[in-house]
Amino acid sequence: MNVDISIGKATNTPNLTATSRDESNQRILKEACKEFEGVLTGIILKDALKTESMDEDSATGEEIFREYAAEQTARDLGQKESLGIARMLYEQLSGGHNVH
């Protein structure tokens, strides 16, 4: 049985250059850094809003809403890079690449 393998013919996968792959990876890293900033900010906000009497078993609707609001606020802050954590983390992990 003969198998003909041709190189350079059209395929279903895009032919990415090294530069476009690098840019794609940098964008993925940037988004991951923003997500990390959001998660970290969420932890800080939730801890700041927590009361001594609040535990998961006795959480009221208001406390649950506050926690949800803190999570959403933290995500928004992370996406906007409000605290600068994502930018600093990205610069460290990317070796100084700057992708917007």
C-alpha positions in Angstrom: 0.0 0.0 0.0 1.4 3.4 -1.0 0.6 6.5 0.9 1.1 9.9 -0.6 1.8 12.6 2.0 1.9 16.1 0.4 3.2 19.1 2.3 1.9 22.6 1.8 -1.6 21.6 0.6 -4.7 23.1 2.1 -5.8 21.6 5.4 -8.5 22.2 8.0 -6.0 23.7 10.4 -4.8 27.3 9.9 -1.1 27.7 8.9 0.1 29.9 11.7 3.4 31.6 11.5 5.7 31.6 14.5 4.8 35.3 15.1 1.1 34.8 15.0 1.4 31.8 17.4 3.5 33.9 19.7 1.0 36.8 19.6 -1.9 34.3 20.3 0.0 32.8 23.2 0.7 36.3 24.6 -3.0 37.2 24.4 -4.0 34.0 26.2 -1.4 34.8 28.9 -2.7 38.4 29.2 -6.3 37.1 29.7 -5.1 34.6 32.3 -3.3 37.4 34.2 -6.5 39.5 34.1 -8.5 36.5 35.4 -6.0 36.0 38.2 -6.3 39.6 39.2 -10.0 39.2 39.3 -9.8 36.0 41.5 -7.3 37.6 43.9 -9.4 40.8 44.1 -12.5 38.6 44.8 -10.8 36.8 47.7 -9.8 40.1 49.2 -13.2 41.7 48.8 -15.0 38.6 50.2 -12.8 38.6 53.2 -13.3 42.3 53.8 -17.1 41.9 53.6 -17.2 38.8 55.8 -18.7 39.3 59.3 -17.7 37.2 62.3 -21.1 35.7 62.6 -21.4 34.7 58.9 -20.8 31.1 58.0 -21.9 29.1 54.9 -24.6 27.2 56.8 -26.4 30.3 58.1 -25.8 32.8 55.2 -28.8 35.0 54.5 -30.0 36.1 51.1 -28.4 39.5 51.7 -25.0 37.9 52.6 -25.2 35.7 49.5 -26.0 38.7 47.3 -23.1 40.7 48.8 -20.7 37.8 48.1 -22.0 37.5 44.5 -21.6 41.3 44.0 -18.1 41.1 45.3 -17.2 38.4 42.8 -18.7 40.3 39.9 -16.9 43.5 41.0 -13.7 41.6 41.3 -14.0 40.2 37.8 -14.7 43.6 36.4 -11.7 45.1 38.2 -9.5 42.2 36.9 -10.6 42.7 33.3 -9.9 46.5 33.6 -6.6 45.7 35.3 -7.6 48.3 38.0 -5.1 47.2 40.5 -2.2 46.7 38.1 -1.6 43.1 39.3 -2.4 41.6 35.9 0.0 44.0 34.1 2.8 43.3 36.5 2.3 39.5 36.4 2.0 39.6 32.6 5.3 41.5 32.3 7.1 39.1 34.5 5.7 36.0 32.8 6.0 37.2 29.2 9.5 38.6 29.5 8.3 42.1 28.8 6.2 41.5 25.7 3.5 44.2 25.3 0.2 43.0 23.8 -2.9 45.1 24.1 
